[in-house]
Amino acid sequence: MVKIARTQAKEQCRKRIRNYF
């Protein structure tokens, strides 16, 4: 459960970075 939550958070961070750039 914890690992899945972390992977989802990383994906969201990447999407946010792409939006900023």
C-alpha positions as a Markdown table, in Angstrom:
| # | Residue | x | y | z |
|---|---|---|---|---|
| 1 | Met | 0.0 | 0.0 | 0.0 |
| 2 | Val | 2.7 | 2.5 | 1.0 |
| 3 | Lys | 4.8 | 1.7 | -2.1 |
| 4 | Ile | 1.8 | 2.2 | -4.4 |
| 5 | Ala | 1.0 | 5.6 | -2.8 |
| 6 | Arg | 4.7 | 6.7 | -3.2 |
| 7 | Thr | 4.7 | 5.7 | -6.9 |
| 8 | Gln | 1.4 | 7.7 | -7.5 |
| 9 | Ala | 2.9 | 10.7 | -5.8 |
| 10 | Lys | 6.0 | 10.5 | -8.0 |
| 11 | Glu | 3.9 | 10.3 | -11.1 |
| 12 | Gln | 1.9 | 13.4 | -10.0 |
| 13 | Cys | 5.1 | 15.3 | -9.3 |
| 14 | Arg | 6.4 | 14.5 | -12.8 |
| 15 | Lys | 3.2 | 15.7 | -14.4 |
| 16 | Arg | 3.4 | 18.9 | -12.4 |
| 17 | Ile | 7.0 | 19.5 | -13.5 |
| 18 | Arg | 6.0 | 18.9 | -17.2 |
| 19 | Asn | 3.2 | 21.4 | -16.8 |
| 20 | Tyr | 5.5 | 24.0 | -15.4 |
| 21 | Phe | 8.1 | 23.6 | -18.1 |
